[in-house]
Amino acid sequence: MPRVTQQKTRQILLVTGEPYDDITVLERMQLFNEEGQPLMIGGSYTRATMEHSTGSLTTMSEEEDSISVAPGWRAFEVTTNRPARVRVYRTAAQRTADLNRGVGTRPFGNHGRLLEVVTIPGLLGVDLSPTVDFMSDTGDNLFYISVQNRDSVTGIVTVTFDYVRTE
């Protein structure tokens, strides 16, 4: 058996397991799952940004909503345009059950909280290290968010997630 020395050849063998003819190997190969969606194998995921804006919130008021990202994603940075508290959950029920929990109080039980970030003046962005993984229980793209305006003035809170899709 010949020795595999080219990365392109390794990828073809890993993906298909079939013998190959080096002349017919395509420069780029795209695979699809049973539902016709493109498969992303290995390092083919790229960085992305998702923004969520609330309505106009008075000081210390909170808005609950949902965000649509991907069934699985890994956040590496969260920023807000003003001081805010941002919480992300797997289900709307878990978000609702946690609404009255104060800052600094640990959640208990099957709380479903995936992320909680509090930004302050002078520190409106948080680098997440280690990164935070988000996985949907149902395989859909929805996650449930709660955003609180912690600024001294009324206004819209814009939350930006920098992430890499993992599923």
C-alpha positions, 0 to 999 in steps of 0.5 A: 500500500502506498504511503499517504503523504498529502493532506488532500489525500488524507482528507479523502481517505478519512471522509470516504474510506475509498481508494482514490485516483489522484488525478480525479481528486477534486480540489474541494469536496462538499458532503451533505447529511441525510437532510441535504444540509452541508456537513462541516468536518474538522476545522471548517467552522469559522468565527461569527458574530450574533447581535441581539438588541432589546427594546428601550429599557429603563434602569434596572429593568429586564427583557426576556427574549429568544435568540437563534444561533445554532444547535451547538456553538462556542462563545469566546467573547460577549460585549454590550453597548452599556452596562448590562446583565446577560443570561442565556438558558436552554429553555424559556421555563428555566429562564423564567424560573431564574428571573428573580435571582440576584447578581452574585447568587448561585443558581440551584437545581436544574437551572439550565443557565448556560451563561451569565455576564455582568458588564460595568462602565469601563468593562463592556466586553468579556473575553470568555476563557475558557470558552462557553459551549452552548448545546440545544436539548432539542437540536433547534437553534433557539436559546432563551436570553434575559437582558437587564439594563444596568446603566444609569439611563434608559436605552436599548441594550445591544449584546454581541456574541462572538462565537464558533459554530460547533454543530 
